[in-house]
Amino acid sequence: MRIQQLLGERFTFGRKAYFIVILTIVLICPTQLYAQGAQKVFNSVHDAYFDSLRNMDYPYTFPILGKGAAKRGYDLPYAWGVSGIYFTQKQEININSTSIGFNGSEMVDLSNFIKFGPTIATTNAYTVRPDLWVLPFLNVYGIFGGGTTQTDVTLLSPVGFETSQRFSVDSYGLGATLTGAFGPIWVAWDNNYNFADVEVVVEPVPAFNSSLRIGHAISDYNDPEKTLSIWAGVFYQVIQNDTQGSISVAEIFPGFGGGNFIGTLNDWADGLPPAQKVIAKQIIGKLEDAANGIDTSSSMINYKLEKEVAAPFNLIFGAQYQFNKHWMLRSELGVFGKRSQFLLNLNWRFPGFKKASL
C-alpha cells in the first residue's frame, strides 16, 4: 500500500522518501506481526464490493484518515480489537557471568570457577491483547497475561549436575505494528516491549521483540471479507542481560546427593580465593545438610547473572484465516537458529465509535 495514497492531500510523502522508509524498515528493524491492516484486492469479481467502499461515507472515528483510505478502495479492518493468545517458546541462553551470595551476604564473582553447559529456557504464556488501528497503517496494542517459565541448567564444573526450575510468570507490555500493502502483497513491521515478572527475580525482566513479515492475501471467490493470508519473515529477540534474585538451596538443588559430590565440591572450594571460598563452603554445608535430611528451605542463595540469548534471530512462517471482519484466527511457527516458537491467536474486532454528526 502506498502510504501517500492513505494520507491523501493532508500529507505529502514523496516517492523517494517513501522508499527510504521502506528500505530502513527492511534493513534495520525486523519485527513481529500481530496485525495485517488495510487491503486492496485486485480481483474483478469483487469490483462491486470495493466500489461500495469508495462510495461510502466512512462513519467511524478510528482509524484516523480512514475516510480517505476507503475512498481509494482500501478495505479497512475494524479499528478496535481484542485477542486471546497462546505462545510457547524454547531457546538457548548463554550465561556469561555469575555472582553468588548466601542469606543476604555480599555477592562474589564465581564466573572463572564454574562452567555451564547449555541452558534451555521454555516459556508458556497466555495473554490478552487489546489493540487499536490509530491510522490505516499503524496499530498499537497492550499485552497482559501470565504463564510459566522453565529453565533447564547443566553444570559442567566443578561437578556434573543438571537441575530444572519452573516458576509462574506475570507479563505485561506495549507494542506497535506498521503495515503496508502492494496489491495482495503486504509487509508488517512490529516492535514490542514485554516485561516478565518472575517470582524468584527481584525486578521484572524486559524483553524486546521485533520482526518483519512479508505475506500474500488470497480473497474468497464468493465473499471478499473472507481471506487467507500466508507469510514468512524474521523474528528478533533480546532480553535484559542482568538478572538478580534469590532461591532456596532446596529448590535449586532438589535431590542433590552427598558422598563423592560433597567431597568433590569441598576440594574445589578449597582452591578458591578467600571471599569465594567462604560463600562456597556455606552453600556446600547446606547441601550436605539437605543430603542428611535436614530442612534447608530457609537457606537462600542470592544470585546475579549476566546472560544473553544464544541466537537472537530465527525464521517464522504463519497463516491467518479471516472468517469475516469480526473474527480471524492466526497461527505461526518459528524455526531454525537456537529458538523455536509457536503462536495461536484468536482475534475479535469491532468498529467502535462513530463520528459525531455536525
Stockholm file with secondary structure:
# STOCKHOLM 1.0

chainA/1-358         MRIQQLLGERFTFGRKAYFIVILTIVLICPTQLYAQGAQKVFNSVHDAYFDSLRNMDYPYTFPILGKGAAKRGYDLPYAWGVSGIYFTQKQEININSTSIGFNGSEMVDLSNFIKFGPTIATTNAYTVRPDLWVLPFLNVYGIFGGGTTQTDVTLLSPVGFETSQRFSVDSYGLGATLTGAFGPIWVAWDNNYNFADVEVVVEPVPAFNSSLRIGHAISDYNDPEKTLSIWAGVFYQVIQNDTQGSISVAEIFPGFGGGNFIGTLNDWADGLPPAQKVIAKQIIGKLEDAANGIDTSSSMINYKLEKEVAAPFNLIFGAQYQFNKHWMLRSELGVFGKRSQFLLNLNWRFPGFKKASL
#=GR chainA/1-358 SS CCHHHHHGGGSCCCHHHHHHHHHHHHHHCCCCCSCCCCBCCCCGGGHHHHHHHHHSCCCBSCSTTHHHHHHTTCBCCCSEEEEEEEEEEEEEEEEEEEEEEETTCCCEECTTTCEECCEEEEEEEEEEEEEEEEETTEEEEEEEEEEEEEEEEEEEESSCEEEEEEEEEEEEEEEEEEEEEETTEEEEEEEEEEEEEETTBSSCEEEEEEEEEEEEEEECSSCTTCEEEEEEEEEEEEECSEEEEEEEHHHHSTTCCCTHHHHHHHHHHHTSCHHHHHHHHHHHHHHHHHHTTCCCTTCEEEEEEEEEESCCEEEEEEEEEESSSSEEEEEEEEESTTEEEEEEEEEEEECCCBCCCC
#=GC SS_cons         CCHHHHHGGGSCCCHHHHHHHHHHHHHHCCCCCSCCCCBCCCCGGGHHHHHHHHHSCCCBSCSTTHHHHHHTTCBCCCSEEEEEEEEEEEEEEEEEEEEEEETTCCCEECTTTCEECCEEEEEEEEEEEEEEEEETTEEEEEEEEEEEEEEEEEEEESSCEEEEEEEEEEEEEEEEEEEEEETTEEEEEEEEEEEEEETTBSSCEEEEEEEEEEEEEEECSSCTTCEEEEEEEEEEEEECSEEEEEEEHHHHSTTCCCTHHHHHHHHHHHTSCHHHHHHHHHHHHHHHHHHTTCCCTTCEEEEEEEEEESCCEEEEEEEEEESSSSEEEEEEEEESTTEEEEEEEEEEEECCCBCCCC
//
